[in-house]
Amino acid sequence: MLKLNNYDFEFGELFEESPITLEIRLKHMNDPSVGVDTKKRACWVLSEEYKELACAHYVLENYNEAKFYLKEAAPFAYLTGFDSELKGHNNEWTIQGELNVALLFGDETIINKLREHADDFTTSSVTKKAIFLYDHLLIKIGTGKVLSTNEIESALTEAKSTKDKDVQQCIVPLVEAIKGLSIGDNLLWQSSIDKVIAWHTDECKYGDFKEDGNAVMSLNALSMAKLGKDMHGWQCQTDSLYLPLYLIND
């Protein structure tokens, strides 16, 4: 079993109760008589339940199961994050969970739907503009849109000027990774992923990720690694349990 942070998955209870939860919530989604509010809640529960199962199996080193459940999570991550009728409450940090799962594990239909939101999606609240600008860069480049030099540099300037440790140590290198992808700079891309993983590791050991089950893997860094592979054929060299590169290998 991998020891990645202090989160207790309570595996026995999770594996016993999740099939019941999934069955009930899937029925809600498939029943035309169920109201929007119930479907909205069902979307969120299904997205979170599948992600928790994926992370639990990853910690248990059941790697195929982890990948399976992330793929199962993808359509519901899209719905609860971006669907005009079913999306729930998110801020500029939390939306990254839904966005990365949808980009990494969604099929072509999901990617196409995300592309429609690339220019105008909003979150329920924004505390740091720099993070929201990164989210917009990610959804655009992740769905195949070409980023302008100006929007990358504007996001980078905003991030670098934001007096916040997490923005400096996570968002700045993520934007720099996107810049590396856009200009074909492998060294900038690779070094930026290394910085994101260093920050993520510290957060799991000493910070806000100590008790976060979803933090056993860095999906932001994984998205950067996948984009490097898809856009340029680059192979990420970062060696970390928080970056399960097998997930982006077909």
ROMARDO-592114 format. One line per field, with one value per residue (C-alpha): residue number from 0; x, y, z. Coordinates in steps of 0.2 Angstrom, whole numbers, plus 5000, padded with zeros to 4 digits. Layout:
// ROMARDO-592114
nr c(NUM:...)
east c(X:...)
north c(Y:...)
up c(Z:...)
// end
This chain:
// ROMARDO-592114
nr c(0:1:2:3:4:5:6:7:8:9:10:11:12:13:14:15:16:17:18:19:20:21:22:23:24:25:26:27:28:29:30:31:32:33:34:35:36:37:38:39:40:41:42:43:44:45:46:47:48:49:50:51:52:53:54:55:56:57:58:59:60:61:62:63:64:65:66:67:68:69:70:71:72:73:74:75:76:77:78:79:80:81:82:83:84:85:86:87:88:89:90:91:92:93:94:95:96:97:98:99:100:101:102:103:104:105:106:107:108:109:110:111:112:113:114:115:116:117:118:119:120:121:122:123:124:125:126:127:128:129:130:131:132:133:134:135:136:137:138:139:140:141:142:143:144:145:146:147:148:149:150:151:152:153:154:155:156:157:158:159:160:161:162:163:164:165:166:167:168:169:170:171:172:173:174:175:176:177:178:179:180:181:182:183:184:185:186:187:188:189:190:191:192:193:194:195:196:197:198:199:200:201:202:203:204:205:206:207:208:209:210:211:212:213:214:215:216:217:218:219:220:221:222:223:224:225:226:227:228:229:230:231:232:233:234:235:236:237:238:239:240:241:242:243:244:245:246:247:248:249)
east c(5000:5006:5008:5005:4997:4987:4969:4960:4950:4941:4943:4931:4916:4920:4920:4905:4894:4900:4890:4874:4878:4882:4867:4855:4863:4864:4845:4842:4852:4843:4825:4816:4804:4818:4820:4835:4840:4841:4850:4863:4866:4868:4881:4891:4890:4894:4909:4916:4912:4921:4936:4937:4937:4950:4961:4958:4963:4978:4984:4981:4991:4977:4982:4970:4955:4961:4961:4944:4936:4944:4936:4919:4921:4924:4906:4900:4915:4910:4892:4895:4908:4902:4884:4873:4859:4868:4884:4887:4896:4915:4928:4944:4953:4940:4935:4952:4946:4932:4942:4957:4947:4936:4952:4962:4949:4935:4930:4930:4912:4916:4932:4921:4908:4922:4929:4912:4915:4933:4930:4916:4915:4913:4914:4903:4917:4935:4947:4963:4962:4978:4971:4955:4967:4976:4960:4955:4972:4970:4953:4958:4975:4967:4954:4965:4963:4979:4984:4990:5006:4997:4985:4999:5010:4995:4991:5010:5011:4996:5002:5019:5012:5000:5006:5001:5013:5002:5000:5019:5024:5010:5001:5016:5025:5008:5007:5025:5022:5008:5020:5033:5020:5015:5032:5040:5051:5054:5066:5053:5039:5049:5056:5039:5031:5045:5041:5022:5026:5038:5024:5011:5023:5025:5007:5003:5016:5014:5000:4982:4983:4987:4969:4963:4960:4960:4978:4986:4989:4992:4980:4986:5004:4997:4987:5004:5012:4999:4998:5017:5015:5000:5007:5025:5028:5038:5040:5039:5054:5047:5048:5035:5021:5010:5012:5006:5011:5004:4987:4991:4998:4986)
north c(5000:5017:5030:5047:5057:5054:5052:5037:5029:5017:5004:4992:5004:5012:4996:4990:5005:5013:5000:5005:5023:5022:5011:5024:5039:5031:5028:5046:5051:5039:5043:5056:5059:5065:5083:5094:5097:5078:5075:5089:5081:5064:5071:5078:5062:5051:5061:5061:5043:5037:5048:5042:5024:5028:5036:5022:5008:5018:5019:5000:4998:4992:5002:4995:4998:5016:5020:5012:5022:5039:5035:5032:5048:5059:5061:5066:5077:5086:5088:5094:5106:5113:5108:5123:5114:5102:5111:5113:5126:5128:5141:5143:5130:5116:5117:5110:5093:5091:5099:5088:5072:5077:5082:5067:5053:5060:5053:5064:5069:5076:5085:5093:5099:5106:5116:5124:5131:5136:5155:5158:5146:5154:5148:5152:5162:5168:5172:5173:5180:5171:5154:5158:5163:5147:5137:5146:5142:5124:5121:5130:5121:5104:5105:5109:5128:5138:5150:5168:5174:5188:5178:5167:5181:5190:5175:5173:5191:5190:5174:5181:5197:5188:5187:5170:5155:5142:5153:5156:5138:5129:5141:5150:5134:5127:5143:5141:5123:5129:5142:5128:5118:5133:5138:5120:5122:5105:5111:5124:5111:5098:5109:5117:5100:5096:5112:5107:5090:5097:5109:5095:5083:5097:5100:5081:5080:5097:5107:5106:5090:5080:5074:5075:5059:5066:5073:5056:5061:5078:5079:5096:5089:5074:5085:5094:5078:5071:5087:5086:5069:5072:5089:5085:5067:5072:5059:5067:5062:5067:5052:5053:5043:5058:5058:5041:5042:5025:5033:5043:5028:5019)
up c(5000:4995:5009:5001:5015:5031:5023:5029:5015:5027:5013:5020:5022:5005:4995:5004:5003:4986:4975:4984:4982:4964:4960:4968:4960:4943:4944:4948:4932:4921:4928:4918:4932:4944:4947:4942:4960:4963:4947:4951:4968:4959:4947:4961:4971:4956:4951:4969:4972:4957:4960:4978:4972:4959:4973:4985:4972:4967:4986:4986:4970:4960:4945:4932:4944:4947:4929:4926:4940:4933:4916:4925:4934:4918:4911:4928:4932:4916:4921:4938:4933:4917:4912:4912:4921:4932:4937:4956:4966:4962:4964:4954:4964:4965:4947:4943:4949:4937:4923:4924:4926:4911:4900:4905:4905:4895:4878:4862:4865:4882:4875:4862:4875:4885:4870:4869:4887:4884:4881:4893:4908:4925:4943:4958:4966:4962:4976:4966:4948:4943:4947:4936:4922:4923:4923:4906:4899:4904:4896:4880:4877:4884:4871:4856:4855:4851:4864:4860:4867:4875:4885:4892:4897:4905:4915:4920:4925:4936:4944:4947:4955:4966:4984:4989:4992:4983:4968:4967:4970:4960:4948:4941:4936:4929:4918:4913:4908:4897:4890:4887:4878:4867:4861:4861:4875:4883:4897:4903:4902:4912:4925:4928:4931:4943:4953:4953:4960:4973:4979:4979:4989:5002:5004:5006:5020:5029:5021:5016:5006:5022:5024:5006:4998:4980:4983:4981:4963:4955:4941:4936:4933:4925:4912:4909:4906:4894:4884:4882:4875:4864:4857:4855:4859:4875:4889:4906:4917:4934:4945:4959:4966:4965:4946:4940:4922:4918:4918:4902:4893:4882)
// end
